[in-house]
Amino acid sequence: MKVPSCFYGTYRKVKAEISKLYTQIKRGKCLEDIFASYELLDIKDYPVKYIPKYNGEFQVPNNLIWLDRIWSLSGNVEHFILSTFAEPLFSGAISKFNQEESNEMKLKLVPFLAQTEWGCVILNNRQADLWIRSSKCVPKTIFVPYEGDDENWPHKINGIPVMQVLSWERPIDPDFALCILESTTKYWDKLTSYGERFYIGGSGACTFQKAQPLCYSVLAHLGYEGKEVSCEEDADYSIQLDGIEKYFKWGNVKKVCEEQSFIEKLREDKDFRKKALEGTLVKRRDL
């Protein structure tokens, strides 16, 4: 994999580079021109090494491909921090854009990122599940009876106390889903061939499959359920069914998309695309 040099370095360095990069994007500069200005670094030239940190208490790997960042023991260590690219689009205090600007930015970025292997990694940042939603996605809510004992409960419909909760539906933009799955199936064999080269937090590395890439969530939103496996060690996720812990694995995403014809359905099946946008293809809450 060859990665633009703006993504390589310590977290602080890369975050500063990404901030400058978004300034150019916001000013309307062509994405191809922006990224063409950076040198492409081949990850083969940056082997993983373990560096003693925190008075030698930990051996911290460097040169990992960051797919996600929940918490980190990496400290001031250089990596390919691709996950940072999504952070300015997150909602909340760290966002650089309001919701409308974020939606407009994604319309430009998702098709562009889907064209390259490094862009495919960015689109598979599970923490940035914003890649699967657009302004067309409107989460639905339902009202359920309030069963508490608060006599002064303020929320009522026709005099009946109710609570507002999210419904089971999980809308997904079919065009974004198509970009993510097309890109992931194109690069799946290469991404899975790198072994334990990816990073999703903590102090160690993992494979692309174990990094919980966002393509898994896309499959779930499209109604696909993983295959049951016998133990937690082999599983990608688990759920409680009738009080029993059951373990499941997503498997080869490339083969799943072929078997389920997801890419063809997202391209051509109007009813399937409509249901995806409505969120009615989902079979489980645990996405």
C-alpha positions as CSV (number, residue, x, y, z in Angstrom):
1,M,0.0,0.0,0.0
2,K,1.2,3.5,-0.9
3,V,0.0,6.2,1.4
4,P,0.2,10.0,1.0
5,S,3.0,11.4,3.3
6,C,0.5,13.7,5.1
7,F,-0.8,10.7,7.0
8,Y,2.6,9.6,8.3
9,G,4.0,10.7,11.6
10,T,3.0,11.2,15.2
11,Y,-0.7,11.8,16.0
12,R,-0.1,15.5,16.7
13,K,1.8,16.0,13.4
14,V,-0.7,14.2,11.3
15,K,-3.6,16.0,12.9
16,A,-2.0,19.3,12.1
17,E,-1.5,18.2,8.4
18,I,-5.1,17.1,8.1
19,S,-6.3,20.5,9.4
20,K,-4.3,22.2,6.7
21,L,-5.6,19.8,4.1
22,Y,-9.3,20.4,5.1
23,T,-8.7,24.1,4.7
24,Q,-7.7,23.6,1.1
25,I,-10.7,21.3,0.5
26,K,-13.1,23.9,2.0
27,R,-11.7,26.5,-0.3
28,G,-12.7,24.3,-3.2
29,K,-9.3,23.0,-4.4
30,C,-9.5,19.8,-6.4
31,L,-9.0,16.7,-4.3
32,E,-6.7,15.1,-6.9
33,D,-4.5,18.2,-6.9
34,I,-4.3,18.3,-3.1
35,F,-3.2,14.8,-2.7
36,A,-0.9,14.8,-5.7
37,S,1.2,17.3,-3.8
38,Y,2.2,14.7,-1.3
39,E,4.8,12.0,-1.7
40,L,3.5,8.4,-1.7
41,L,5.1,6.3,1.0
42,D,5.2,2.5,0.5
43,I,4.4,0.7,3.8
44,K,6.9,-2.0,2.8
45,D,9.6,0.6,3.4
46,Y,8.4,1.1,7.0
47,P,8.5,-2.2,8.8
48,V,6.9,-2.5,12.2
49,K,9.4,-2.2,15.1
50,Y,8.8,-2.3,18.8
51,I,9.9,0.7,20.8
52,P,10.2,0.8,24.6
53,K,8.0,3.4,26.2
54,Y,6.9,4.5,29.7
55,N,10.2,3.6,31.4
56,G,10.4,0.4,29.4
57,E,7.1,-1.0,30.9
58,F,5.6,-1.3,27.4
59,Q,6.9,-2.3,24.0
60,V,5.0,-0.1,21.6
61,P,4.8,-0.9,17.8
62,N,5.3,1.8,15.3
63,N,4.4,2.1,11.6
64,L,0.9,0.6,12.0
65,I,-2.0,1.6,9.8
66,W,-4.5,3.3,12.0
67,L,-8.0,2.2,11.2
68,D,-9.5,3.6,14.4
69,R,-8.3,5.3,17.5
70,I,-10.3,4.6,20.7
71,W,-7.4,5.0,23.1
72,S,-3.7,4.8,22.6
73,L,-0.5,3.8,24.3
74,S,1.5,4.8,21.2
75,G,2.6,8.1,22.7
76,N,4.9,10.1,20.4
77,V,5.4,7.3,17.9
78,E,5.1,7.5,14.1
79,H,2.3,5.6,12.3
80,F,0.2,5.8,9.2
81,I,-2.6,7.6,11.0
82,L,-5.3,7.3,8.3
83,S,-8.2,7.4,10.8
84,T,-7.4,11.0,11.7
85,F,-8.8,12.1,8.3
86,A,-12.4,11.5,9.5
87,E,-12.1,13.4,12.8
88,P,-12.9,16.9,11.5
89,L,-16.3,15.5,10.3
90,F,-17.3,14.1,13.7
91,S,-20.2,15.8,15.4
92,G,-19.4,17.6,18.7
93,A,-16.6,19.8,19.9
94,I,-13.9,18.5,17.6
95,S,-15.9,19.0,14.4
96,K,-14.7,21.6,12.0
97,F,-18.0,21.7,10.2
98,N,-21.7,22.0,10.9
99,Q,-24.0,19.2,9.9
100,E,-24.8,20.7,6.4
101,E,-21.1,21.3,5.7
102,S,-20.2,17.8,6.8
103,N,-22.8,16.3,4.5
104,E,-21.6,18.3,1.6
105,M,-18.0,17.3,2.4
106,K,-18.9,13.6,2.4
107,L,-20.5,13.8,-1.0
108,K,-17.1,14.9,-2.3
109,L,-15.0,12.6,-0.2
110,V,-16.7,9.2,-0.2
111,P,-16.4,8.6,-4.0
112,F,-12.9,10.0,-4.1
113,L,-11.6,7.9,-1.2
114,A,-13.2,4.7,-2.7
115,Q,-10.8,4.9,-5.6
116,T,-7.6,4.1,-3.7
117,E,-6.4,1.5,-1.2
118,W,-5.5,4.1,1.4
119,G,-8.9,5.8,0.9
120,C,-10.6,2.4,1.4
121,V,-8.9,2.1,4.8
122,I,-10.3,5.6,5.7
123,L,-13.8,4.6,4.7
124,N,-13.5,1.5,6.9
125,N,-12.9,3.5,10.0
126,R,-15.7,2.1,12.1
127,Q,-15.5,5.0,14.6
128,A,-16.4,7.2,11.6
129,D,-19.8,5.5,10.9
130,L,-20.7,8.9,9.5
131,W,-19.4,7.6,6.1
132,I,-22.6,5.6,5.8
133,R,-25.0,8.4,6.5
134,S,-26.1,11.4,4.4
135,S,-28.7,14.2,4.7
136,K,-31.1,11.7,3.1
137,C,-30.9,9.5,6.2
138,V,-33.4,10.5,8.8
139,P,-33.4,8.3,11.9
140,K,-36.9,7.5,13.0
141,T,-38.2,7.6,16.5
142,I,-41.0,5.8,18.2
143,F,-42.9,6.4,21.5
144,V,-43.3,3.6,24.0
145,P,-45.5,3.7,27.2
146,Y,-43.6,5.1,30.3
147,E,-43.7,2.5,33.0
148,G,-42.0,4.4,35.7
149,D,-43.6,5.7,38.9
150,D,-43.0,9.4,38.3
151,E,-46.4,11.0,38.6
152,N,-45.1,14.2,37.1
153,W,-43.6,12.7,34.0
154,P,-43.9,15.5,31.5
155,H,-44.0,13.7,28.1
156,K,-47.5,12.6,27.2
157,I,-49.5,11.8,24.1
158,N,-53.3,12.0,24.5
159,G,-52.7,12.1,28.3
160,I,-50.7,8.9,28.3
161,P,-47.1,9.1,29.6
162,V,-44.6,8.0,26.9
163,M,-40.8,7.8,26.3
164,Q,-39.2,8.6,23.0
165,V,-36.7,6.0,21.8
166,L,-34.9,5.2,18.5
167,S,-36.7,2.7,16.4
168,W,-35.1,-0.5,15.1
169,E,-34.6,1.1,11.7
170,R,-31.0,2.1,10.8
171,P,-30.9,4.2,7.6
172,I,-27.9,4.0,5.3
173,D,-27.3,6.0,2.2
174,P,-27.2,3.3,-0.6
175,D,-24.7,5.4,-2.7
176,F,-22.3,5.5,0.2
177,A,-22.8,1.8,1.0
178,L,-22.1,1.0,-2.7
179,C,-18.8,3.0,-2.6
180,I,-17.7,1.4,0.6
181,L,-18.5,-2.2,-0.6
182,E,-17.1,-1.7,-4.1
183,S,-13.9,-0.3,-2.7
184,T,-13.6,-3.0,0.1
185,T,-14.2,-5.9,-2.3
186,K,-11.6,-4.5,-4.7
187,Y,-8.9,-4.2,-2.0
188,W,-10.0,-7.0,0.3
189,D,-7.3,-9.5,-0.7
190,K,-4.5,-6.9,-0.4
191,L,-5.8,-5.5,3.0
192,T,-6.2,-9.0,4.5
193,S,-2.7,-10.0,3.2
194,Y,-0.9,-7.5,5.5
195,G,-1.6,-9.5,8.6
196,E,-1.3,-7.8,12.0
197,R,-0.5,-4.3,10.6
198,F,-3.6,-2.4,11.6
199,Y,-4.3,-0.4,14.8
200,I,-7.6,0.3,16.6
201,G,-6.4,1.4,20.0
202,G,-4.4,0.1,22.9
203,S,-0.9,-1.1,22.6
204,G,-1.0,-3.8,19.9
205,A,-1.7,-4.5,16.3
206,C,-4.4,-6.6,14.6
207,T,-5.5,-7.9,11.2
208,F,-7.8,-5.9,8.9
209,Q,-10.6,-8.5,9.7
210,K,-10.2,-8.1,13.5
211,A,-10.1,-4.3,13.2
212,Q,-13.9,-4.3,12.9
213,P,-13.9,-2.4,9.6
214,L,-17.0,-0.3,8.7
215,C,-17.9,-2.6,5.9
216,Y,-19.2,-5.0,8.5
217,S,-21.6,-2.4,9.7
218,V,-22.6,-1.8,6.1
219,L,-23.4,-5.5,5.7
220,A,-25.5,-5.4,8.9
221,H,-27.5,-2.4,7.7
222,L,-28.2,-4.3,4.5
223,G,-29.7,-7.1,6.4
224,Y,-26.8,-9.6,6.5
225,E,-26.0,-11.6,9.6
226,G,-22.7,-13.2,10.3
227,K,-22.1,-16.9,10.3
228,E,-22.3,-18.5,13.8
229,V,-19.0,-19.9,15.2
230,S,-18.3,-22.0,18.2
231,C,-16.2,-19.8,20.4
232,E,-15.4,-16.2,21.3
233,E,-11.8,-16.5,20.0
234,D,-13.0,-17.1,16.4
235,A,-15.8,-14.5,16.6
236,D,-16.1,-10.9,15.3
237,Y,-19.0,-10.2,17.6
238,S,-21.5,-11.9,20.0
239,I,-25.1,-11.4,21.0
240,Q,-27.4,-12.8,23.7
241,L,-30.1,-15.0,22.3
242,D,-32.6,-16.4,24.8
243,G,-30.1,-15.9,27.6
244,I,-27.3,-17.8,25.7
245,E,-24.2,-16.1,24.4
246,K,-23.8,-16.8,20.7
247,Y,-20.8,-16.0,18.6
248,F,-20.7,-14.8,15.0
249,K,-18.1,-14.0,12.3
250,W,-18.6,-11.8,9.2
251,G,-16.2,-13.8,7.0
252,N,-14.8,-12.9,3.6
253,V,-16.6,-9.6,2.7
254,K,-15.7,-10.1,-1.0
255,K,-17.4,-13.5,-1.1
256,V,-20.4,-12.3,1.0
257,C,-21.0,-9.4,-1.5
258,E,-20.8,-11.9,-4.4
259,E,-23.1,-14.4,-2.7
260,Q,-25.7,-11.8,-1.6
261,S,-25.4,-9.7,-4.8
262,F,-25.2,-6.6,-2.6
263,I,-23.3,-4.5,-5.1
264,E,-25.7,-5.3,-7.9
265,K,-28.7,-4.6,-5.7
266,L,-27.3,-1.3,-4.6
267,R,-26.7,-0.3,-8.2
268,E,-29.9,-1.5,-9.8
269,D,-32.6,-2.6,-7.3
270,K,-34.8,0.5,-6.6
271,D,-36.8,-1.4,-3.9
272,F,-33.6,-2.6,-2.1
273,R,-32.1,0.9,-2.2
274,K,-35.3,2.4,-0.8
275,K,-35.4,-0.1,2.0
276,A,-31.7,0.6,2.8
277,L,-32.4,4.3,3.1
278,E,-35.5,3.6,5.3
279,G,-33.4,1.3,7.5
280,T,-35.9,-1.5,7.2
281,L,-33.4,-4.1,6.0
282,V,-31.8,-4.4,9.4
283,K,-32.3,-7.6,11.3
284,R,-30.6,-6.8,14.6
285,R,-30.2,-3.8,16.9
286,D,-26.5,-4.5,17.5
287,L,-24.9,-2.7,14.6
